[in-house]
């Protein structure tokens, strides 16, 4: 039970830190390093374009059969 309490406090503290600006995440740089080659690590992340590009039917490649 104590583990769940500490885990909850850790999540709450991380959320407060992100909202308050104490923790800063460079999403575009992280995604580029993970393997998304089409993300420019120098530009800020535009979430709407990133998500829409993933679900765009016209640009998706057909699966090999």
Secondary structure, DSSP 4 states (H G I P E B T S, - for coil): -HHHHHHHHHHHHHHHHHHHTSS---HHHHHHHHT-TTS-TTSPP-HHHHHHHHS-TTTSPPPP-
